[in-house]
Structure formats: C-alpha cells, structure tokens
Amino acid sequence: MKNLSLNIILLFSLIFYSCGTIKVASDYDSDADFSKYKTYAFYKTGIDKVEISDIDKKRILKSIKNSLTNKGMSINESPDLLINISTKSSENVYIDNSFYSPYYTGWYPRYGRSYNRVAYTTSEGALYIDVIDTKSKQLIWQGKGIGVLSSNKANRDELIENFVNKIMEVYPPKILEK
C-alpha cells in the first residue's frame, strides 16, 4: 500500500511538472536583416493543411498576432513576411513493471510473477512557427515548441497562448556581433 501511494504521488508530480514545461528551439537565416520587417500576413494555404481543429488554429493565430503586435509589427495585404504553422503529436506510454501477481499458470507454473503494464499515457505536441520572407520566398526563421497537450477546455486557451508566447519570445533572434 505504501508503494502504491508513493507511485501515485510520483505520477501526479510528474504530470504537474511536465504540464508546465515547454521546450523551445529556434533557427534562423543569419543573412536576414530582421530589423527591416514591419508587416506580415498568415499563409492561409499552409495553415489550412494543418490537421488540428479550427478552434485551436484560431487560438494559435490569435496568440501569434498578439505577440507580433506587441513587437511593433502589423498585418498587411502586401506583407514583408508570411507566417505559417505546422504541428506534430505523439503518444508517450509509461510502463510500470511493479505489478505483481501471486499466481501464475502456464506451461511452467511458478508462484509469483511480475508483469509490465501501462501506468499512464500522455500526448506530447510540437508546434512549428515558420517566418518566410515574401520577396525571396525563403524561410528566414523557425520556432519550435514541444510540450504536453491537454484536452481540458478549462485551460486550453491559456495553454496554447503560453505555448505560442514561449516560442515567440525568441523572435526576432538576438543576433550577436561577429
């Protein structure tokens, strides 16, 4: 019983810790002059292909728009930049091999045997934000965020906004002097 309660506490602390963790990475074209970009538009053709709900797309785009507005950029029909998004998701399965059965029958009967069983699963998602120069038609910046997904509507707006904000914190890149 003590082992079971310890496993439950460990499980909840792991879930609680992982819900707040978003890993962010970015890459950029070192030849791009990010100070010249003032306007943007969303790349509708690419965004329409993303296989997530339209509600989540709307949440993501709203968060990107808010972030770029806070950075002094504006939406324009003849933009300097196009913004595209893409997503990936994966299921993580956690195995608990501490399940013990005192009885075992089969070809070689023994008493007592450990079994592996699924302890819990989580969904992990990746959001990619691509920034494309409209003149050169080249990708100049890409941000990626990886974190645990939640289907709970109560915090989904906040979760997605936090996810996007973490990625957009590193845009534009802080270019070091050579």
VMD Tcl script that builds the backbone (N, CA, C; Angstrom):
set m [mol new atoms 534]
animate dup $m
set s [atomselect $m all]
$s set {name element resname resid chain x y z} {
  {N N MET 1 A 0.827 -1.188 0.000}
  {CA C MET 1 A 0.000 0.000 0.000}
  {C C MET 1 A 0.873 1.253 0.000}
  {N N LYS 2 A 1.945 1.219 0.757}
  {CA C LYS 2 A 2.858 2.355 0.817}
  {C C LYS 2 A 3.485 2.604 -0.559}
  {N N ASN 3 A 3.841 1.505 -1.249}
  {CA C ASN 3 A 4.427 1.614 -2.585}
  {C C ASN 3 A 3.428 2.213 -3.572}
  {N N LEU 4 A 2.146 1.842 -3.456}
  {CA C LEU 4 A 1.105 2.365 -4.334}
  {C C LEU 4 A 0.931 3.863 -4.132}
  {N N SER 5 A 0.864 4.327 -2.880}
  {CA C SER 5 A 0.689 5.761 -2.632}
  {C C SER 5 A 1.921 6.554 -3.080}
  {N N LEU 6 A 3.095 5.984 -2.959}
  {CA C LEU 6 A 4.311 6.640 -3.446}
  {C C LEU 6 A 4.269 6.768 -4.966}
  {N N ASN 7 A 3.812 5.709 -5.660}
  {CA C ASN 7 A 3.675 5.761 -7.119}
  {C C ASN 7 A 2.669 6.817 -7.550}
  {N N ILE 8 A 1.561 6.952 -6.852}
  {CA C ILE 8 A 0.536 7.943 -7.182}
  {C C ILE 8 A 1.090 9.356 -6.997}
  {N N ILE 9 A 1.797 9.592 -5.919}
  {CA C ILE 9 A 2.395 10.915 -5.680}
  {C C ILE 9 A 3.418 11.224 -6.761}
  {N N LEU 10 A 4.229 10.248 -7.112}
  {CA C LEU 10 A 5.230 10.427 -8.160}
  {C C LEU 10 A 4.558 10.722 -9.506}
  {N N LEU 11 A 3.501 9.992 -9.808}
  {CA C LEU 11 A 2.770 10.185 -11.048}
  {C C LEU 11 A 2.205 11.599 -11.151}
  {N N PHE 12 A 1.510 12.064 -10.113}
  {CA C PHE 12 A 0.922 13.398 -10.147}
  {C C PHE 12 A 1.973 14.494 -10.180}
  {N N SER 13 A 3.078 14.308 -9.489}
  {CA C SER 13 A 4.119 15.338 -9.539}
  {C C SER 13 A 4.769 15.372 -10.915}
  {N N LEU 14 A 4.930 14.208 -11.570}
  {CA C LEU 14 A 5.477 14.169 -12.917}
  {C C LEU 14 A 4.536 14.852 -13.905}
  {N N ILE 15 A 3.243 14.566 -13.813}
  {CA C ILE 15 A 2.260 15.195 -14.694}
  {C C ILE 15 A 2.212 16.693 -14.444}
  {N N PHE 16 A 2.188 17.106 -13.191}
  {CA C PHE 16 A 2.142 18.528 -12.862}
  {C C PHE 16 A 3.376 19.245 -13.381}
  {N N TYR 17 A 4.535 18.643 -13.208}
  {CA C TYR 17 A 5.788 19.245 -13.667}
  {C C TYR 17 A 5.823 19.325 -15.189}
  {N N SER 18 A 5.419 18.245 -15.864}
  {CA C SER 18 A 5.507 18.231 -17.322}
  {C C SER 18 A 4.497 19.151 -17.978}
  {N N CYS 19 A 3.370 19.440 -17.328}
  {CA C CYS 19 A 2.375 20.336 -17.906}
  {C C CYS 19 A 2.911 21.755 -18.023}
  {N N GLY 20 A 3.793 22.142 -17.150}
  {CA C GLY 20 A 4.302 23.492 -17.172}
  {C C GLY 20 A 5.564 23.645 -17.984}
  {N N THR 21 A 6.084 22.574 -18.549}
  {CA C THR 21 A 7.346 22.634 -19.247}
  {C C THR 21 A 7.117 22.648 -20.753}
  {N N ILE 22 A 7.648 23.690 -21.381}
  {CA C ILE 22 A 7.624 23.780 -22.831}
  {C C ILE 22 A 9.065 23.961 -23.283}
  {N N LYS 23 A 9.538 23.039 -24.106}
  {CA C LYS 23 A 10.895 23.131 -24.636}
  {C C LYS 23 A 10.831 23.906 -25.941}
  {N N VAL 24 A 11.658 24.934 -26.052}
  {CA C VAL 24 A 11.651 25.795 -27.228}
  {C C VAL 24 A 13.008 25.752 -27.921}
  {N N ALA 25 A 12.972 25.740 -29.241}
  {CA C ALA 25 A 14.183 25.827 -30.055}
  {C C ALA 25 A 13.857 26.694 -31.261}
  {N N SER 26 A 14.867 27.348 -31.786}
  {CA C SER 26 A 14.649 28.147 -32.992}
  {C C SER 26 A 15.901 28.136 -33.850}
  {N N ASP 27 A 15.696 28.470 -35.109}
  {CA C ASP 27 A 16.800 28.579 -36.041}
  {C C ASP 27 A 16.463 29.719 -36.988}
  {N N TYR 28 A 17.493 30.360 -37.541}
  {CA C TYR 28 A 17.247 31.492 -38.423}
  {C C TYR 28 A 18.346 31.622 -39.463}
  {N N ASP 29 A 18.015 32.353 -40.508}
  {CA C ASP 29 A 18.961 32.659 -41.574}
  {C C ASP 29 A 19.819 33.827 -41.107}
  {N N SER 30 A 21.093 33.601 -40.939}
  {CA C SER 30 A 21.981 34.643 -40.408}
  {C C SER 30 A 22.190 35.796 -41.386}
  {N N ASP 31 A 21.807 35.626 -42.650}
  {CA C ASP 31 A 21.918 36.705 -43.627}
  {C C ASP 31 A 20.697 37.629 -43.627}
  {N N ALA 32 A 19.628 37.234 -42.965}
  {CA C ALA 32 A 18.397 38.035 -42.954}
  {C C ALA 32 A 18.545 39.228 -42.007}
  {N N ASP 33 A 18.050 40.377 -42.461}
  {CA C ASP 33 A 18.043 41.599 -41.642}
  {C C ASP 33 A 16.657 41.749 -41.030}
  {N N PHE 34 A 16.491 41.267 -39.806}
  {CA C PHE 34 A 15.182 41.240 -39.164}
  {C C PHE 34 A 14.645 42.630 -38.825}
  {N N SER 35 A 15.509 43.631 -38.799}
  {CA C SER 35 A 15.058 44.992 -38.469}
  {C C SER 35 A 14.236 45.613 -39.600}
  {N N LYS 36 A 14.333 45.098 -40.807}
  {CA C LYS 36 A 13.595 45.677 -41.942}
  {C C LYS 36 A 12.166 45.141 -42.069}
  {N N TYR 37 A 11.819 44.103 -41.330}
  {CA C TYR 37 A 10.483 43.504 -41.441}
  {C C TYR 37 A 9.510 44.212 -40.493}
  {N N LYS 38 A 8.444 44.772 -41.074}
  {CA C LYS 38 A 7.464 45.516 -40.277}
  {C C LYS 38 A 6.045 44.972 -40.422}
  {N N THR 39 A 5.769 44.251 -41.508}
  {CA C THR 39 A 4.414 43.762 -41.751}
  {C C THR 39 A 4.425 42.259 -42.009}
  {N N TYR 40 A 3.273 41.641 -41.808}
  {CA C TYR 40 A 3.153 40.199 -42.001}
  {C C TYR 40 A 1.726 39.851 -42.408}
  {N N ALA 41 A 1.564 38.634 -42.875}
  {CA C ALA 41 A 0.257 38.035 -43.139}
  {C C ALA 41 A 0.387 36.547 -42.852}
  {N N PHE 42 A -0.748 35.917 -42.625}
  {CA C PHE 42 A -0.729 34.479 -42.395}
  {C C PHE 42 A -0.823 33.752 -43.737}
  {N N TYR 43 A -0.068 32.667 -43.866}
  {CA C TYR 43 A -0.047 31.872 -45.090}
  {C C TYR 43 A -1.208 30.888 -45.042}
  {N N LYS 44 A -2.356 31.340 -45.554}
  {CA C LYS 44 A -3.604 30.584 -45.451}
  {C C LYS 44 A -3.508 29.186 -46.062}
  {N N THR 45 A -2.865 29.067 -47.217}
  {CA C THR 45 A -2.754 27.767 -47.888}
  {C C THR 45 A -2.064 26.734 -46.995}
  {N N GLY 46 A -0.985 27.122 -46.352}
  {CA C GLY 46 A -0.263 26.210 -45.466}
  {C C GLY 46 A -1.019 25.928 -44.182}
  {N N ILE 47 A -1.630 26.965 -43.624}
  {CA C ILE 47 A -2.355 26.817 -42.354}
  {C C ILE 47 A -3.582 25.929 -42.524}
  {N N ASP 48 A -4.248 26.018 -43.685}
  {CA C ASP 48 A -5.422 25.176 -43.939}
  {C C ASP 48 A -5.076 23.691 -43.955}
  {N N LYS 49 A -3.832 23.348 -44.259}
  {CA C LYS 49 A -3.409 21.941 -44.322}
  {C C LYS 49 A -3.097 21.350 -42.951}
  {N N VAL 50 A -2.963 22.180 -41.928}
  {CA C VAL 50 A -2.621 21.694 -40.595}
  {C C VAL 50 A -3.802 20.892 -40.038}
  {N N GLU 51 A -3.509 19.690 -39.564}
  {CA C GLU 51 A -4.559 18.780 -39.110}
  {C C GLU 51 A -4.832 18.918 -37.615}
  {N N ILE 52 A -5.338 20.101 -37.244}
  {CA C ILE 52 A -5.835 20.337 -35.896}
  {C C ILE 52 A -7.181 21.020 -36.041}
  {N N SER 53 A -7.902 21.152 -34.958}
  {CA C SER 53 A -9.225 21.756 -35.037}
  {C C SER 53 A -9.128 23.229 -35.432}
  {N N ASP 54 A -10.161 23.710 -36.091}
  {CA C ASP 54 A -10.198 25.119 -36.484}
  {C C ASP 54 A -10.160 26.032 -35.260}
  {N N ILE 55 A -10.706 25.566 -34.153}
  {CA C ILE 55 A -10.698 26.368 -32.918}
  {C C ILE 55 A -9.263 26.528 -32.415}
  {N N ASP 56 A -8.487 25.433 -32.426}
  {CA C ASP 56 A -7.089 25.524 -31.998}
  {C C ASP 56 A -6.269 26.375 -32.959}
  {N N LYS 57 A -6.536 26.270 -34.271}
  {CA C LYS 57 A -5.854 27.131 -35.242}
  {C C LYS 57 A -6.118 28.600 -34.911}
  {N N LYS 58 A -7.382 28.897 -34.628}
  {CA C LYS 58 A -7.761 30.273 -34.296}
  {C C LYS 58 A -7.023 30.750 -33.048}
  {N N ARG 59 A -6.925 29.885 -32.045}
  {CA C ARG 59 A -6.201 30.238 -30.815}
  {C C ARG 59 A -4.728 30.522 -31.104}
  {N N ILE 60 A -4.105 29.659 -31.912}
  {CA C ILE 60 A -2.683 29.815 -32.238}
  {C C ILE 60 A -2.454 31.112 -33.002}
  {N N LEU 61 A -3.254 31.347 -34.036}
  {CA C LEU 61 A -3.082 32.544 -34.861}
  {C C LEU 61 A -3.329 33.823 -34.061}
  {N N LYS 62 A -4.309 33.787 -33.184}
  {CA C LYS 62 A -4.584 34.948 -32.324}
  {C C LYS 62 A -3.379 35.236 -31.424}
  {N N SER 63 A -2.782 34.191 -30.874}
  {CA C SER 63 A -1.617 34.367 -29.998}
  {C C SER 63 A -0.406 34.885 -30.774}
  {N N ILE 64 A -0.208 34.379 -31.997}
  {CA C ILE 64 A 0.893 34.875 -32.834}
  {C C ILE 64 A 0.658 36.349 -33.164}
  {N N LYS 65 A -0.574 36.672 -33.541}
  {CA C LYS 65 A -0.919 38.058 -33.876}
  {C C LYS 65 A -0.646 38.981 -32.693}
  {N N ASN 66 A -1.069 38.591 -31.501}
  {CA C ASN 66 A -0.833 39.410 -30.297}
  {C C ASN 66 A 0.659 39.593 -30.038}
  {N N SER 67 A 1.420 38.522 -30.208}
  {CA C SER 67 A 2.860 38.590 -29.975}
  {C C SER 67 A 3.537 39.531 -30.965}
  {N N LEU 68 A 3.205 39.400 -32.237}
  {CA C LEU 68 A 3.821 40.247 -33.254}
  {C C LEU 68 A 3.375 41.707 -33.121}
  {N N THR 69 A 2.133 41.940 -32.732}
  {CA C THR 69 A 1.650 43.305 -32.485}
  {C C THR 69 A 2.435 43.937 -31.345}
  {N N ASN 70 A 2.691 43.168 -30.296}
  {CA C ASN 70 A 3.488 43.661 -29.167}
  {C C ASN 70 A 4.933 43.960 -29.563}
  {N N LYS 71 A 5.389 43.359 -30.657}
  {CA C LYS 71 A 6.755 43.601 -31.149}
  {C C LYS 71 A 6.781 44.734 -32.183}
  {N N GLY 72 A 5.622 45.401 -32.379}
  {CA C GLY 72 A 5.548 46.545 -33.292}
  {C C GLY 72 A 5.250 46.201 -34.733}
  {N N MET 73 A 4.824 44.990 -35.015}
  {CA C MET 73 A 4.517 44.587 -36.384}
  {C C MET 73 A 3.014 44.675 -36.620}
  {N N SER 74 A 2.614 44.764 -37.887}
  {CA C SER 74 A 1.191 44.838 -38.204}
  {C C SER 74 A 0.858 43.947 -39.401}
  {N N ILE 75 A -0.413 43.556 -39.471}
  {CA C ILE 75 A -0.895 42.747 -40.594}
  {C C ILE 75 A -1.077 43.678 -41.791}
  {N N ASN 76 A -0.723 43.147 -42.987}
  {CA C ASN 76 A -0.814 43.951 -44.195}
  {C C ASN 76 A -1.111 43.029 -45.364}
  {N N GLU 77 A -1.813 43.543 -46.377}
  {CA C GLU 77 A -2.119 42.737 -47.561}
  {C C GLU 77 A -0.899 42.546 -48.462}
  {N N SER 78 A 0.081 43.419 -48.354}
  {CA C SER 78 A 1.357 43.286 -49.079}
  {C C SER 78 A 2.467 43.175 -48.038}
  {N N PRO 79 A 2.549 42.019 -47.368}
  {CA C PRO 79 A 3.432 41.895 -46.210}
  {C C PRO 79 A 4.900 41.686 -46.562}
  {N N ASP 80 A 5.741 41.994 -45.582}
  {CA C ASP 80 A 7.166 41.664 -45.676}
  {C C ASP 80 A 7.390 40.185 -45.393}
  {N N LEU 81 A 6.537 39.632 -44.526}
  {CA C LEU 81 A 6.682 38.250 -44.063}
  {C C LEU 81 A 5.379 37.479 -44.188}
  {N N LEU 82 A 5.505 36.178 -44.402}
  {CA C LEU 82 A 4.371 35.263 -44.295}
  {C C LEU 82 A 4.623 34.368 -43.091}
  {N N ILE 83 A 3.560 34.136 -42.319}
  {CA C ILE 83 A 3.646 33.287 -41.131}
  {C C ILE 83 A 2.884 31.997 -41.420}
  {N N ASN 84 A 3.550 30.875 -41.204}
  {CA C ASN 84 A 2.924 29.570 -41.389}
  {C C ASN 84 A 3.095 28.765 -40.102}
  {N N ILE 85 A 2.197 27.830 -39.873}
  {CA C ILE 85 A 2.319 26.942 -38.714}
  {C C ILE 85 A 2.206 25.495 -39.176}
  {N N SER 86 A 2.762 24.592 -38.377}
  {CA C SER 86 A 2.574 23.160 -38.565}
  {C C SER 86 A 2.662 22.506 -37.190}
  {N N THR 87 A 2.118 21.321 -37.100}
  {CA C THR 87 A 2.092 20.624 -35.812}
  {C C THR 87 A 2.448 19.151 -35.995}
  {N N LYS 88 A 2.892 18.563 -34.914}
  {CA C LYS 88 A 3.107 17.116 -34.819}
  {C C LYS 88 A 2.690 16.707 -33.417}
  {N N SER 89 A 2.262 15.468 -33.278}
  {CA C SER 89 A 1.954 14.983 -31.940}
  {C C SER 89 A 2.385 13.531 -31.818}
  {N N SER 90 A 2.621 13.120 -30.581}
  {CA C SER 90 A 2.989 11.734 -30.316}
  {C C SER 90 A 2.431 11.329 -28.966}
  {N N GLU 91 A 2.222 10.056 -28.826}
  {CA C GLU 91 A 1.699 9.483 -27.586}
  {C C GLU 91 A 2.860 8.863 -26.817}
  {N N ASN 92 A 3.039 9.266 -25.580}
  {CA C ASN 92 A 4.074 8.688 -24.721}
  {C C ASN 92 A 3.418 7.709 -23.759}
  {N N VAL 93 A 3.918 6.496 -23.738}
  {CA C VAL 93 A 3.371 5.452 -22.876}
  {C C VAL 93 A 4.392 5.160 -21.780}
  {N N TYR 94 A 3.948 5.223 -20.545}
  {CA C TYR 94 A 4.818 4.967 -19.404}
  {C C TYR 94 A 4.452 3.609 -18.810}
  {N N ILE 95 A 5.450 2.743 -18.699}
  {CA C ILE 95 A 5.259 1.371 -18.240}
  {C C ILE 95 A 5.609 1.264 -16.760}
  {N N ASP 96 A 4.762 0.570 -16.035}
  {CA C ASP 96 A 5.006 0.288 -14.618}
  {C C ASP 96 A 5.247 -1.212 -14.504}
  {N N ASN 97 A 6.450 -1.604 -14.172}
  {CA C ASN 97 A 6.735 -3.039 -14.077}
  {C C ASN 97 A 6.707 -3.538 -12.638}
  {N N SER 98 A 6.038 -2.799 -11.773}
  {CA C SER 98 A 5.982 -3.224 -10.375}
  {C C SER 98 A 4.724 -4.029 -10.057}
  {N N PHE 99 A 3.875 -4.284 -11.050}
  {CA C PHE 99 A 2.675 -5.079 -10.834}
  {C C PHE 99 A 3.095 -6.516 -10.549}
  {N N TYR 100 A 2.585 -7.070 -9.474}
  {CA C TYR 100 A 2.991 -8.410 -9.053}
  {C C TYR 100 A 1.748 -9.269 -8.872}
  {N N SER 101 A 1.765 -10.437 -9.459}
  {CA C SER 101 A 0.668 -11.386 -9.284}
  {C C SER 101 A 1.189 -12.593 -8.506}
  {N N PRO 102 A 0.521 -12.945 -7.424}
  {CA C PRO 102 A 0.994 -14.087 -6.643}
  {C C PRO 102 A 0.722 -15.436 -7.315}
  {N N TYR 103 A -0.106 -15.435 -8.381}
  {CA C TYR 103 A -0.457 -16.689 -9.043}
  {C C TYR 103 A -0.060 -16.628 -10.500}
  {N N TYR 104 A 0.421 -17.730 -11.029}
  {CA C TYR 104 A 0.777 -17.809 -12.432}
  {C C TYR 104 A 0.550 -19.233 -12.884}
  {N N THR 105 A -0.135 -19.381 -13.983}
  {CA C THR 105 A -0.306 -20.719 -14.547}
  {C C THR 105 A 0.147 -20.687 -15.991}
  {N N GLY 106 A 0.560 -21.785 -16.487}
  {CA C GLY 106 A 1.045 -21.870 -17.861}
  {C C GLY 106 A 1.843 -23.147 -18.005}
  {N N TRP 107 A 2.682 -23.205 -19.005}
  {CA C TRP 107 A 3.464 -24.403 -19.243}
  {C C TRP 107 A 4.443 -24.684 -18.117}
  {N N TYR 108 A 4.996 -23.601 -17.546}
  {CA C TYR 108 A 5.949 -23.777 -16.452}
  {C C TYR 108 A 5.425 -22.995 -15.253}
  {N N PRO 109 A 4.504 -23.592 -14.530}
  {CA C PRO 109 A 3.889 -22.837 -13.438}
  {C C PRO 109 A 4.894 -22.464 -12.350}
  {N N ARG 110 A 4.824 -21.239 -11.947}
  {CA C ARG 110 A 5.605 -20.719 -10.831}
  {C C ARG 110 A 4.654 -19.897 -9.993}
  {N N TYR 111 A 4.989 -19.698 -8.785}
  {CA C TYR 111 A 4.171 -18.845 -7.940}
  {C C TYR 111 A 4.840 -17.488 -7.859}
  {N N GLY 112 A 4.097 -16.503 -8.214}
  {CA C GLY 112 A 4.573 -15.135 -8.150}
  {C C GLY 112 A 5.289 -14.732 -9.429}
  {N N ARG 113 A 4.833 -13.660 -10.033}
  {CA C ARG 113 A 5.460 -13.182 -11.252}
  {C C ARG 113 A 5.176 -11.693 -11.416}
  {N N SER 114 A 6.156 -10.970 -11.907}
  {CA C SER 114 A 5.979 -9.551 -12.188}
  {C C SER 114 A 5.493 -9.370 -13.617}
  {N N TYR 115 A 4.638 -8.410 -13.801}
  {CA C TYR 115 A 4.120 -8.093 -15.129}
  {C C TYR 115 A 4.357 -6.623 -15.413}
  {N N ASN 116 A 4.530 -6.306 -16.690}
  {CA C ASN 116 A 4.572 -4.915 -17.112}
  {C C ASN 116 A 3.148 -4.493 -17.465}
  {N N ARG 117 A 2.816 -3.257 -17.133}
  {CA C ARG 117 A 1.511 -2.732 -17.506}
  {C C ARG 117 A 1.660 -1.238 -17.771}
  {N N VAL 118 A 0.739 -0.717 -18.535}
  {CA C VAL 118 A 0.752 0.708 -18.837}
  {C C VAL 118 A 0.322 1.457 -17.587}
  {N N ALA 119 A 1.188 2.328 -17.090}
  {CA C ALA 119 A 0.864 3.117 -15.910}
  {C C ALA 119 A 0.013 4.322 -16.310}
  {N N TYR 120 A 0.442 5.039 -17.354}
  {CA C TYR 120 A -0.325 6.169 -17.883}
  {C C TYR 120 A 0.260 6.572 -19.222}
  {N N THR 121 A -0.485 7.365 -19.952}
  {CA C THR 121 A -0.017 7.879 -21.233}
  {C C THR 121 A -0.186 9.395 -21.251}
  {N N THR 122 A 0.642 10.060 -22.022}
  {CA C THR 122 A 0.491 11.495 -22.230}
  {C C THR 122 A 0.629 11.768 -23.723}
  {N N SER 123 A 0.013 12.848 -24.153}
  {CA C SER 123 A 0.165 13.292 -25.528}
  {C C SER 123 A 1.112 14.467 -25.529}
  {N N GLU 124 A 2.129 14.387 -26.372}
  {CA C GLU 124 A 3.090 15.465 -26.487}
  {C C GLU 124 A 2.942 16.061 -27.872}
  {N N GLY 125 A 2.913 17.375 -27.924}
  {CA C GLY 125 A 2.737 18.044 -29.199}
  {C C GLY 125 A 3.875 18.985 -29.511}
  {N N ALA 126 A 4.107 19.181 -30.802}
  {CA C ALA 126 A 5.098 20.147 -31.268}
  {C C ALA 126 A 4.391 21.147 -32.168}
  {N N LEU 127 A 4.665 22.414 -31.931}
  {CA C LEU 127 A 4.147 23.487 -32.770}
  {C C LEU 127 A 5.335 24.159 -33.441}
  {N N TYR 128 A 5.285 24.263 -34.751}
  {CA C TYR 128 A 6.312 24.941 -35.529}
  {C C TYR 128 A 5.719 26.240 -36.062}
  {N N ILE 129 A 6.449 27.334 -35.912}
  {CA C ILE 129 A 6.049 28.613 -36.488}
  {C C ILE 129 A 7.140 28.998 -37.480}
  {N N ASP 130 A 6.743 29.119 -38.735}
  {CA C ASP 130 A 7.673 29.457 -39.812}
  {C C ASP 130 A 7.472 30.905 -40.225}
  {N N VAL 131 A 8.563 31.622 -40.433}
  {CA C VAL 131 A 8.536 33.001 -40.899}
  {C C VAL 131 A 9.260 33.027 -42.245}
  {N N ILE 132 A 8.536 33.463 -43.283}
  {CA C ILE 132 A 9.037 33.414 -44.651}
  {C C ILE 132 A 9.133 34.837 -45.205}
  {N N ASP 133 A 10.265 35.164 -45.798}
  {CA C ASP 133 A 10.457 36.456 -46.465}
  {C C ASP 133 A 9.676 36.410 -47.779}
  {N N THR 134 A 8.749 37.361 -47.979}
  {CA C THR 134 A 7.902 37.323 -49.180}
  {C C THR 134 A 8.666 37.666 -50.453}
  {N N LYS 135 A 9.706 38.470 -50.360}
  {CA C LYS 135 A 10.473 38.834 -51.564}
  {C C LYS 135 A 11.338 37.675 -52.040}
  {N N SER 136 A 12.075 37.068 -51.146}
  {CA C SER 136 A 12.976 35.982 -51.536}
  {C C SER 136 A 12.286 34.621 -51.530}
  {N N LYS 137 A 11.099 34.559 -50.926}
  {CA C LYS 137 A 10.347 33.292 -50.799}
  {C C LYS 137 A 11.147 32.242 -50.021}
  {N N GLN 138 A 11.976 32.708 -49.076}
  {CA C GLN 138 A 12.827 31.822 -48.289}
  {C C GLN 138 A 12.414 31.842 -46.819}
  {N N LEU 139 A 12.534 30.689 -46.186}
  {CA C LEU 139 A 12.327 30.589 -44.746}
  {C C LEU 139 A 13.473 31.319 -44.064}
  {N N ILE 140 A 13.140 32.292 -43.198}
  {CA C ILE 140 A 14.212 33.034 -42.523}
  {C C ILE 140 A 14.259 32.750 -41.023}
  {N N TRP 141 A 13.175 32.193 -40.473}
  {CA C TRP 141 A 13.153 31.879 -39.040}
  {C C TRP 141 A 12.162 30.754 -38.811}
  {N N GLN 142 A 12.514 29.861 -37.910}
  {CA C GLN 142 A 11.582 28.810 -37.492}
  {C C GLN 142 A 11.699 28.619 -36.003}
  {N N GLY 143 A 10.561 28.663 -35.339}
  {CA C GLY 143 A 10.498 28.391 -33.911}
  {C C GLY 143 A 9.732 27.108 -33.681}
  {N N LYS 144 A 10.159 26.371 -32.668}
  {CA C LYS 144 A 9.525 25.082 -32.355}
  {C C LYS 144 A 9.314 24.999 -30.853}
  {N N GLY 145 A 8.112 24.614 -30.459}
  {CA C GLY 145 A 7.816 24.380 -29.051}
  {C C GLY 145 A 7.286 22.974 -28.873}
  {N N ILE 146 A 7.769 22.288 -27.847}
  {CA C ILE 146 A 7.322 20.927 -27.553}
  {C C ILE 146 A 6.827 20.895 -26.111}
  {N N GLY 147 A 5.648 20.331 -25.914}
  {CA C GLY 147 A 5.095 20.237 -24.575}
  {C C GLY 147 A 3.944 19.257 -24.518}
  {N N VAL 148 A 3.405 19.058 -23.319}
  {CA C VAL 148 A 2.303 18.132 -23.093}
  {C C VAL 148 A 0.997 18.784 -23.512}
  {N N LEU 149 A 0.178 18.028 -24.234}
  {CA C LEU 149 A -1.118 18.519 -24.692}
  {C C LEU 149 A -2.182 18.211 -23.658}
  {N N SER 150 A -3.190 19.057 -23.644}
  {CA C SER 150 A -4.317 18.850 -22.733}
  {C C SER 150 A -5.596 18.983 -23.516}
  {N N SER 151 A -6.554 18.113 -23.259}
  {CA C SER 151 A -7.848 18.222 -23.931}
  {C C SER 151 A -8.856 18.946 -23.036}
  {N N ASN 152 A -8.399 19.419 -21.895}
  {CA C ASN 152 A -9.258 20.107 -20.948}
  {C C ASN 152 A -9.531 21.528 -21.439}
  {N N LYS 153 A -10.769 21.845 -21.762}
  {CA C LYS 153 A -11.131 23.164 -22.297}
  {C C LYS 153 A -10.876 24.264 -21.269}
  {N N ALA 154 A -10.977 23.954 -20.008}
  {CA C ALA 154 A -10.844 24.976 -18.968}
  {C C ALA 154 A -9.532 25.742 -19.068}
  {N N ASN 155 A -8.472 25.085 -19.477}
  {CA C ASN 155 A -7.193 25.783 -19.554}
  {C C ASN 155 A -6.586 25.764 -20.956}
  {N N ARG 156 A -7.327 25.322 -21.946}
  {CA C ARG 156 A -6.774 25.179 -23.300}
  {C C ARG 156 A -6.381 26.529 -23.903}
  {N N ASP 157 A -7.207 27.559 -23.738}
  {CA C ASP 157 A -6.862 28.889 -24.256}
  {C C ASP 157 A -5.545 29.368 -23.660}
  {N N GLU 158 A -5.434 29.253 -22.354}
  {CA C GLU 158 A -4.221 29.689 -21.652}
  {C C GLU 158 A -3.019 28.832 -22.041}
  {N N LEU 159 A -3.222 27.538 -22.173}
  {CA C LEU 159 A -2.144 26.620 -22.542}
  {C C LEU 159 A -1.573 26.970 -23.917}
  {N N ILE 160 A -2.443 27.172 -24.898}
  {CA C ILE 160 A -1.987 27.488 -26.251}
  {C C ILE 160 A -1.333 28.856 -26.290}
  {N N GLU 161 A -1.909 29.827 -25.604}
  {CA C GLU 161 A -1.301 31.162 -25.567}
  {C C GLU 161 A 0.100 31.105 -24.950}
  {N N ASN 162 A 0.239 30.364 -23.862}
  {CA C ASN 162 A 1.541 30.205 -23.215}
  {C C ASN 162 A 2.528 29.505 -24.156}
  {N N PHE 163 A 2.064 28.476 -24.843}
  {CA C PHE 163 A 2.884 27.717 -25.796}
  {C C PHE 163 A 3.435 28.648 -26.873}
  {N N VAL 164 A 2.543 29.422 -27.504}
  {CA C VAL 164 A 2.942 30.335 -28.583}
  {C C VAL 164 A 3.866 31.425 -28.044}
  {N N ASN 165 A 3.527 31.999 -26.888}
  {CA C ASN 165 A 4.356 33.069 -26.324}
  {C C ASN 165 A 5.774 32.603 -26.030}
  {N N LYS 166 A 5.926 31.377 -25.553}
  {CA C LYS 166 A 7.266 30.841 -25.279}
  {C C LYS 166 A 8.082 30.751 -26.567}
  {N N ILE 167 A 7.432 30.328 -27.650}
  {CA C ILE 167 A 8.135 30.228 -28.932}
  {C C ILE 167 A 8.479 31.623 -29.447}
  {N N MET 168 A 7.513 32.534 -29.388}
  {CA C MET 168 A 7.702 33.867 -29.959}
  {C C MET 168 A 8.622 34.756 -29.118}
  {N N GLU 169 A 8.937 34.343 -27.903}
  {CA C GLU 169 A 9.900 35.088 -27.078}
  {C C GLU 169 A 11.259 35.193 -27.768}
  {N N VAL 170 A 11.601 34.213 -28.584}
  {CA C VAL 170 A 12.915 34.191 -29.232}
  {C C VAL 170 A 12.872 34.740 -30.662}
  {N N TYR 171 A 11.744 35.400 -31.022}
  {CA C TYR 171 A 11.661 36.075 -32.312}
  {C C TYR 171 A 11.549 37.568 -32.084}
  {N N PRO 172 A 12.232 38.419 -32.813}
  {CA C PRO 172 A 13.308 38.099 -33.736}
  {C C PRO 172 A 14.545 37.637 -32.964}
  {N N PRO 173 A 15.417 36.919 -33.630}
  {CA C PRO 173 A 16.601 36.408 -32.927}
  {C C PRO 173 A 17.516 37.542 -32.484}
  {N N LYS 174 A 18.150 37.326 -31.370}
  {CA C LYS 174 A 19.170 38.265 -30.884}
  {C C LYS 174 A 20.457 37.898 -31.578}
  {N N ILE 175 A 20.806 38.642 -32.592}
  {CA C ILE 175 A 21.986 38.345 -33.397}
  {C C ILE 175 A 23.213 38.955 -32.740}
  {N N LEU 176 A 24.184 38.118 -32.447}
  {CA C LEU 176 A 25.424 38.571 -31.823}
  {C C LEU 176 A 26.347 39.191 -32.869}
  {N N GLU 177 A 27.044 40.219 -32.461}
  {CA C GLU 177 A 28.007 40.854 -33.350}
  {C C GLU 177 A 29.141 39.877 -33.658}
  {N N LYS 178 A 29.597 39.885 -34.888}
  {CA C LYS 178 A 30.685 38.976 -35.281}
  {C C LYS 178 A 32.027 39.607 -35.021}
}
mol reanalyze $m
mol bondsrecalc $m
mol representation Tube
mol addrep $m
